[in-house]
Amino acid sequence: MLYALICEDAPGSLDARMNARPAHLARLEALRDEGRLIVAGPMPAIDSPDPGPAGFFGSLVIAEFASQGDAERWLAEDPYVKAGVFARVSVRPYKKVLP
C-alpha cells in the first residue's frame, strides 16, 4: 500500500538538513530503485523553488510499504529524523487516484 510521509521542519534546522541531505537522498534513491517511490521532495518555506536562507517548511514522501508500521520504521531511520531536522512527522495511508 502507499503511504504519505509528511514531515515538518524544526525551526533553525536548515544546516542540519543540508548536512544530512546526501544520506537522505541515498535512502530515497534506494526506494526509487526498488520501484516503490511515487514522489519525494521538500516544501519550501516561501513561494520560491530556491528559498535560500528561508529554508523549508518540511518534506513529503509518497512510497509503497508493506504496512503503516513498516513506513513508520523506515521514516524513523531517515537521516533527517536522526539529525533533528523534523519537529513533527506523520505517516498516513495514501490512495493514488490520478494520474
N, C-alpha and C positions, 0 to 999 in steps of 0.2 A: 504494500500500500504506500501511497505517497504521504509525506509529512512536510508541513511548513515549519521551519525552524526560524523563529522570529526573535531577534536579539537587539537590545537597546544598549547603546554605549554608555559607559560611566562618564561623568564629567572629567575632562582633563586626561582622557585615555588615548589621545591621538598618537603620542610617542610609543606607547605600549602596542598599539595597533600596528604601527609601521614596523616595529621591531619583530613582531610575531607573524607578519604577513607572509613571508616565504614559506614557513611551515604550514600556515593555514591554507595557502593556495595548494600546496602539495597534497593535503588531505582531500581537498575538493577535486583536484585532478584525478586522484585515485577513484573517487566516486564516479567521475565522468568516464574514466577508462573502463569501469565496470558496467557502464550503461545505466547507472542509477540516478544521475544528476539531471534534473529538469532545468533548473536555473539557480544562479547564486550571484550575489553581489551586495555591495554596500549601498546604504541610503544616505546621500549627502545631507549635511545639517542645514545647508542653504540651497536655494534653487540654482545650482550650478553643477556641471559634470565634474569640475575640479574645485572643490570647496576650499582648498588651501588650508590655512590655519583654523578655519571654522570646523573642519573635521567632518565627522559623520554622526548621524543620528543612530545608526545601527546597521544590521545586516539581515538579509533574508536568504535562506536556502530552502529550496524545494527539491526533495530527493526521495527515492524509494528505499524503504527499510522493511524488514520482516514484521516489525511491531513498533508501537509507540515507545516501548521500553528500549528497544534497540536504537531508535533515533535519539532518545534522551541520553543513552550511554555514549553514543557516537559524539554528540554535542559536548558532553561533559569532558571528553578528552581533547577537544579542539584547542589549539594553541591560544586563540583569543580568549577563551574561557580561562585557561590556566594562567594567562598573563593579566587577568583582571580587566580586560577591555570592556566586558559587558556588565552593566548594572542589573539587567533583567534578561531572562531568556524564557521562551515558551516553545513547546512543541505541540503542534495541533495536526490532526488528520486533515488531509487535503484531497479534494476530488477535482481533478482536472476535467474541464468541460471543453474549452477551446484553447488553442486551435487543435 
